Amino acid sequence: MSFLDYAPAPESQAVLNLRGDYGLFIDGEFVAGRGEPFQSINPATEKQIAMIAHADAADVDAAVAAARRAYDKTWSKLSGSDRGKYLFRIARLVQERARELAVAETLDNGKPIKESRDVDVPLVAAWFFYYAGWADKLDHAGVGPTPSARGVAAQVIPWNFPLLMLAWKIAPALAAGNTVVLKPAETTSLTALLFAEILQQADLPAGVVNIVTGGRDTGKALVGHPGVNLVAFTGSTGAGRAIARSVAGTDKKVILELGGKAANIVFDDAPIDQAIEGIVNGIFFNQGHVCCAGSRLLVQESIHDDVIDRLKARLSTLRLGDPMDKNTDIGAINSAEQLARIRELTDIGEQEGAERWSPDCVLPEAGFWFRPTIFTNVSTSHRIARDEVFGPVLSVLTFRTPAEAIAKANNTPYGLSAGIWTEKGSRMLAVADKLRAGVIWANTFNRFDPASPFGGYKESGYGREGGRHGLAAYLKPAAGRAAARTVTAAPAASIAPAVASPAAEKTPVSRKKAAK
Amino acid sequence: MTTSQTAMAQLNTGERALALIGGEATDANLRRYLHGIPGIDAVGLEQRASDLGTRSIKTSSKKWAIDKIISLIDLTTLEGADTPGKVKSLVGKALTPDAGDLSCPRVAAVCVYGDMVLHAVAALGSAHSAGTDAGVNVAAVATAFPSGRASLAIKLADVHDAVAAGADEIDMVIDRGAFLSGRFGQVYDEIVAVKQSCRRPDGSFAHLKVILETGELSTYDNVRRASWLAILAGGDFIKTSTGKVPVAATLPVTLSMLEVVRDWHRLTGAKVGVKPAGGIRTSKDATKYIVTVAETVGEEWLTPSLFRFGASSLLNDVLMQRQKMTSGHYSGLDYVTID
């Protein structure tokens, strides 16, 4: 026996008490959907977990109406500190039910239990705790005194971090005083529905959060609904474009978190062992289903061979398999559809002449699996260097000088994130300054904190989530202040009240920054 | 083996070091070499160590790990109050760790002060390995352990005495003062000299473990450089600590040393051992080290000639876990013997 063939260490699923089918969560109750229910499967086994209701346009109507009623009658009337109490309560319940949520997430999504247990669920609780603290401090959110909520927020989230993306959306929306209709991704509805149970447990007033499950049609109906004031979407750039088009000409505020093709830049003076870990974490974390994944490795030519040798050795220790096993590093691909896309793009990579390598590992028979893969000899024109693969696939490119690294890193329609590895602080800052990406990690990768804003440049979307900026997106300035701003902009600005003027000048600046 | 490995393997230790550092082992040459080694990002190193610590070792793997841990222990007593009687008792424990279960493996070695070596050798009798693979080794701390503050002549005499008394392994301390003030050449020369003093009349050598006292080196970059220095100078093992300063072995420090050993193997094909010592008290902690070794340098390092735990109280905790795995319930301290 080899010690490294660790004996199975499966997480117990006994903590999970699932129902056979789940309805929509509207106005504080689970109700049947009018559409045809669909099954949610475990991507590691392809077995059915539960049947999920499908919301049609009428269901979406009902959900938006419930959110509007809750906004008008209850939520907008509560004080910030009272809203905060609900959010704190939700955060604590998430912590109490952490194990259950982690198991459900792994079952439904295919990600390793150690990730849902150590990353996703703790961050979900952290997000609610963080925004709970903001609920009674909205005057300091950067949009001037006494801002107001926008109203009903329509939120559509992806399948890669189902519960965490829910938290990123719901926590700031509620803290700012909005009510919510949220649509989880079709393949990962489960934890959102468990979260609905938590909301019942927390006695959140009915209608403040509504969850409508379903397919693309459900999302489309929600985003296009005339009754919503704000649309927040995380997902592919293609879908984001369609949403931007559908809300054009309305007064809906839009926040889009879209795709990415992040460069992870490794200079020859990098702390090499940690850089290797960072490369692995950057692209193989969550099977590479991460919009900010470091999918393009830009490595200085002088250390290319050494880095690739070390990377290959490290990848050979990754453990692919049962996501519920506590020692699994690489879980299942979320869906057959996504697996097909990864296969297509990697085949193109080979055809275009890049050199493909994967460690030996046995893939389970059932389920959707893809070996961690690296491509060397990749050039900037290859599709694997340009298209978002959204899978465990790394493209390796080289550079000779910092200027070339910056140029190559920026040479993408995306601009969500980037990584820099160097022991030289001045280089770190100088390069970060020139990268056109919303989030830049230095000597680390894929680290998230609720206090830190997150979002992209260019085709990676607009708007920020997290931190004060993420809160501001869900607020609008007080009505009187909009008038003050108009006055400031006019030549007779000097007649504006002295107290309003400084703040009025400051606001557009900080808003512009947030939208950059 | 790569070409560079083959070339390196043909050189002896001293030549190899000089070839790598590109000249004599002067402070300047050594500084240039040691400072050219990639640095360590502390946050990333600690993160990796903590990730390795989350491996879940259960059932058959746990059973294997427990017996492996026992066989890698240097059972240690390093007290001013040590007596021949105490050492004899320690040796008894080393030979029969679990009096209630004779299938329990023996530890790798007993580790004592130099003047106790002859008592340890006598107590071991025929169970003393004395250069063979079977049996239990005797390791002696030397070179004015733990501070290393003595003249070179005294340090070498200390080593010489222990080897003459039958020590199979010498645990020396480096001169941390010299290292911290940049006198790398002095540290290097001392290790080379101590290694020479490990030579027995028949031409064989006692194994040399070089204690870096990582708690006093303070930064991971220093630990990495000291590890390279000790290996370049011919140490067979690099060891974290004396156990006599507040910060002893930690998982990140041990990980960083294992990475050096792995890189040295990549470079030269030669295998150097690692010994974390001090502060590892529980079976659970020791298991994290075993995992870290296996996933960093490979499973073949989990053998007494390449990995050791320097510990005293660890053994009894491991034994209680072992009893629990056999009987299904926890026993308690009254069911394991004190040494």
Interface residues (C-beta under 8 A of the other chain):
Chain A: M1 S2 F3 L4 Y6 A7 P8 A9 K114 D118 D269 A270 P271 I272 D273 Q274 E277 G278 D309 T317 K326 N327 E423 N443 T444
Chain B: P38 G39 I40 D41 V43 G44 L45 Q47 R48 T54 R55 S56 I57 K58 T59 S60 S61 K62 W64 A65 K68 S256 E259 R266 I290 A294 E295 E299 L302
